[in-house]
């Protein structure tokens, strides 16, 4: 019976090693999954600079080979981080 137990322990150890190997491979694969960021910090800084120079969102988008909505989204995100949004009060009467 002890030989059977030792054999089972050896099999379990081998399977645990396999599981660790597969988890490592799975982690490597999961690092590659998902959408890659299209815009980095340098590009965002360039967008801000071009916008401050007076270019429209469409002009910036054409210049950087992006969509206007992407430029708008990144510039909006940057502005939200820099200054809090102030509420707009409208006269309803």
Residue pairs with C-beta under 8 A, 6 or more apart in sequence:
38 66
38 70
39 47
39 66
39 70
39 74
43 64
43 74
44 74
44 75
44 78
46 64
47 60
47 64
47 71
47 74
47 75
48 75
48 78
50 59
50 60
50 63
51 57
51 60
51 75
55 63
57 68
57 71
57 72
57 75
58 68
60 66
60 71
61 67
61 68
61 70
61 71
64 71
